[in-house]
Amino acid sequence: MTLSIIILTRDEERHIRDCLASVRDFADELLVFDSGSLDRTVEIAREMGARVEARPFDDFAKQRNAAIAAAHGDWIFFIDADERATKALGQEIRFVVENCPSSVAGFWIARRNVIFGKEIKYTGWSPDYQPRILRKGRGRFDPTREVHELIVWDGETRNLREPLIHFNYDTLAQFRRRNINYTRYEARIWFEAGKRARWRGLIGQPLREFWRRYIILSGWKDGAHGLLLSVLMAYYALVRWKMLRRMQGQPLGGRISL
């Protein structure tokens, strides 16, 4: 069985070399699927022995499905540029793709998330299982999920033991940029599903999110990082409420500060 390892990229020169170095020893094919990088991402990828294909970006699900079609392997392993595979994970992946029964369509991998320089073990970031390994022809990414993609499987799935290392957010500015996009997407999905922002949610939704992160999901065990992340996610619950309120045609008067 051959294994294609795919990385979606755009301006990832900071991460791409280390990412490829972490996977090339157990890959039969390295495929970098780029969406218009203006930095040295493509150059570095080719230096590291990867095949580079280009496609304009529309959304993550379509990009991943196009990458699957372009890959040559019997199995596909998706890894993001800001993730690293350990030697133990590489050995486990090779073993399962070569030895698993034909009923298995794919595998989920847990991630160890490093945020602001610290591994976050609680606060909703662990365990963080992601669908990353699929048998070609037995799974495709759901086109209705533009972010936080999910696979539609044709067969059973299993979990791997070994985790990916994910360097998730380095700075607060990076956290804010990504989460405002996630929040906007969530608000639109809620609106299209018929959910409406009621006035009690102005306070209730942020409080519930903080309580969920910090107490129910044991964010307090992550120390100051857990407290900060719980506050930040409560704030984005408030932002989502405001966005949903505006979609309802009831502006609050004034621009949301992001």
Order of alpha helices (4+ residues) and beta strands (2+ residues): beta-alpha-beta-alpha-beta-alpha-beta-beta-alpha-beta-beta-beta-beta-beta-beta-beta-alpha-alpha-alpha
